[in-house]
Amino acid sequence: MMNAKQLKISMIGAGNLATRLAGALHEAGCSIRQVYSRTMRSAESLAGQVGAQPICMPEEVDDQADILIFALTDKALPEVIPMVAKRNPKALMVHTAGSMPMQVFAHHAERFGVFYPLQTFSKFRVVDFRPIPFFIEASDDEALQQLKSLAGVLSEKVYVADSEQRKRLHLAAVFANNFANHCYALAQQILEKYDLPFDALLPLIDETAAKVHDMAPLKAQTGPAIRFDENVIRAQENLLEGMTLSQQVYRLMSESIHHLAEENSDVPPTQNNDGKCSK
């Protein structure tokens, strides 16, 4: 089997993930042959960084790449795969999506798989791939070994996971990343309304993230919701008057925090309005 650094790779896509992944592979000594994007400007931008040929038409994909990495949106994948696959039917074709099944390639490629790095990416923010876990899947053992080898060039953590496992992983990531980040945006909105700096929350955000490296999230949970401090909860809900969606998020999040703690028998006594404690 060919060494991972000897593989010729073409990137199908030039967005956030494609940019960071192609850049990391290039820096690791891998050969990036082509970069395809719907717009030549995007293709040229990434291709220039990794010494590749920029293309913007599917029919320009050549048949020389050993691996085609599709880093596209879930919506674009089924549209682009058939057009690109017929240009290089012998290549190993993989996508980088969390929720798309591997079988999206089944009728278009002989060898296919998934090459999914679990991280949030931005074009202009360099990340260290070594601690980022890669979840891979392949149509055959040889393809799986190739993907293990390629992922191992970048990361210290490579796992085999099927499409059903990966869908759940992606769902969990939405809660941990997208929803958490949205809460930061809501917090910023509240602070800006009263001329308070968002920077004031950064030490709190950093410590909250750091704690779950050492303890389970349930153990790390603090605040009025876990002890169901109704007076504080009601007062804070009132402060959100006129911000209907934020008020609903606050209410549902508070209920979820408390119920999850109760389900795990790990919640302190609640406080009644008369000041007496009860279970």
SULHUCOR-V559753 format. One record per residue. N is the residue number from 1. RES is the residue in one small letter. PHI is phi in whole degrees, 0 to 359 (none if undefined). PSI is psi in whole degrees, -180 to 180 (* if undefined). Layout:
BEGIN
<<N/RES/PHI/PSI> <N/RES/PHI/PSI>>
END
This chain:
BEGIN
<<1/m/none/140> <2/m/295/139> <3/n/300/144> <4/a/304/-37> <5/k/283/-10> <6/q/269/-12> <7/l/290/139> <8/k/265/125> <9/i/242/137> <10/s/242/136> <11/m/263/125> <12/i/256/95> <13/g/128/151> <14/a/218/28> <15/g/274/-154> <16/n/300/-55> <17/l/294/-45> <18/a/303/-42> <19/t/298/-49> <20/r/289/-39> <21/l/291/-47> <22/a/298/-41> <23/g/297/-43> <24/a/293/-41> <25/l/295/-42> <26/h/299/-46> <27/e/295/-29> <28/a/280/-4> <29/g/101/7> <30/c/278/155> <31/s/264/116> <32/i/263/116> <33/r/273/-52> <34/q/224/155> <35/v/233/118> <36/y/258/136> <37/s/214/158> <38/r/295/-24> <39/t/243/136> <40/m/297/-32> <41/r/300/-45> <42/s/292/-41> <43/a/298/-44> <44/e/294/-38> <45/s/299/-48> <46/l/284/-43> <47/a/301/-37> <48/g/296/-29> <49/q/282/-25> <50/v/239/11> <51/g/67/36> <52/a/249/170> <53/q/273/125> <54/p/277/136> <55/i/221/153> <56/c/229/9> <57/m/235/132> <58/p/305/-34> <59/e/289/-7> <60/e/272/-8> <61/v/296/129> <62/d/268/-179> <63/d/253/23> <64/q/262/-17> <65/a/286/144> <66/d/276/-34> <67/i/228/133> <68/l/252/119> <69/i/257/112> <70/f/270/104> <71/a/251/77> <72/l/232/170> <73/t/291/158> <74/d/302/-35> <75/k/292/-38> <76/a/282/-28> <77/l/307/-55> <78/p/296/-23> <79/e/281/-40> <80/v/274/-35> <81/i/307/-51> <82/p/300/-37> <83/m/291/-38> <84/v/277/-39> <85/a/301/-38> <86/k/289/-15> <87/r/280/-27> <88/n/213/69> <89/p/293/-17> <90/k/273/-13> <91/a/289/153> <92/l/282/122> <93/m/249/128> <94/v/225/150> <95/h/246/168> <96/t/245/17> <97/a/273/150> <98/g/280/-39> <99/s/256/-10> <100/m/278/135> <101/p/289/153> <102/m/300/-31> <103/q/292/-3> <104/v/300/-22> <105/f/269/-11> <106/a/307/-40> <107/h/266/7> <108/h/234/-17> <109/a/224/150> <110/e/280/-37> <111/r/230/133> <112/f/203/170> <113/g/183/-164> <114/v/228/139> <115/f/226/83> <116/y/249/107> <117/p/272/126> <118/l/273/91> <119/q/194/160> <120/t/265/137> <121/f/234/146> <122/s/227/145> <123/k/305/-39> <124/f/255/18> <125/r/235/110> <126/v/288/137> <127/v/237/153> <128/d/272/115> <129/f/283/-15> <130/r/302/-43> <131/p/273/-2> <132/i/280/124> <133/p/286/136> <134/f/255/133> <135/f/247/120> <136/i/238/158> <137/e/205/149> <138/a/209/160> <139/s/282/-18> <140/d/207/166> <141/d/296/-39> <142/e/296/-43> <143/a/296/-40> <144/l/298/-42> <145/q/294/-37> <146/q/297/-43> <147/l/291/-37> <148/k/300/-44> <149/s/295/-43> <150/l/292/-45> <151/a/297/-37> <152/g/294/-22> <153/v/295/-30> <154/l/258/-41> <155/s/237/153> <156/e/270/-5> <157/k/230/104> <158/v/235/124> <159/y/234/147> <160/v/265/127> <161/a/216/136> <162/d/280/176> <163/s/296/-35> <164/e/292/-42> <165/q/297/-42> <166/r/294/-36> <167/k/299/-42> <168/r/291/-37> <169/l/299/-44> <170/h/295/-40> <171/l/299/-46> <172/a/299/-38> <173/a/294/-34> <174/v/298/-43> <175/f/295/-47> <176/a/288/-30> <177/n/249/-65> <178/n/297/-46> <179/f/290/-40> <180/a/298/-43> <181/n/295/-36> <182/h/296/-37> <183/c/297/-36> <184/y/298/-41> <185/a/295/-40> <186/l/295/-41> <187/a/298/-43> <188/q/298/-39> <189/q/299/-44> <190/i/296/-46> <191/l/295/-43> <192/e/296/-32> <193/k/297/-27> <194/y/243/24> <195/d/57/41> <196/l/249/145> <197/p/279/137> <198/f/296/-30> <199/d/305/-26> <200/a/297/-23> <201/l/272/-13> <202/l/299/-43> <203/p/299/-37> <204/l/294/-45> <205/i/299/-44> <206/d/296/-42> <207/e/291/-38> <208/t/299/-44> <209/a/292/-39> <210/a/293/-35> <211/k/300/-37> <212/v/284/-1> <213/h/285/-23> <214/d/244/-14> <215/m/212/156> <216/a/295/145> <217/p/306/-38> <218/l/299/-39> <219/k/290/-30> <220/a/278/-14> <221/q/295/132> <222/t/228/-179> <223/g/107/176> <224/p/292/-27> <225/a/290/-39> <226/i/292/-30> <227/r/261/4> <228/f/47/58> <229/d/281/91> <230/e/299/-35> <231/n/297/-46> <232/v/292/-44> <233/i/300/-46> <234/r/295/-41> <235/a/295/-40> <236/q/288/-35> <237/e/300/-41> <238/n/296/-34> <239/l/294/-20> <240/l/266/12> <241/e/301/135> <242/g/92/-11> <243/m/244/73> <244/t/303/-48> <245/l/296/-43> <246/s/297/-37> <247/q/296/-41> <248/q/294/-42> <249/v/300/-45> <250/y/301/-46> <251/r/294/-49> <252/l/295/-40> <253/m/295/-41> <254/s/297/-43> <255/e/296/-42> <256/s/296/-43> <257/i/301/-47> <258/h/290/-43> <259/h/294/-38> <260/l/295/-40> <261/a/294/-42> <262/e/297/-41> <263/e/298/-29> <264/n/260/13> <265/s/52/42> <266/d/225/42> <267/v/238/136> <268/p/290/167> <269/p/303/144> <270/t/274/161> <271/q/255/122> <272/n/280/167> <273/n/294/-22> <274/d/274/4> <275/g/88/-6> <276/k/272/148> <277/c/271/146> <278/s/214/163> <279/k/273/*>>
END
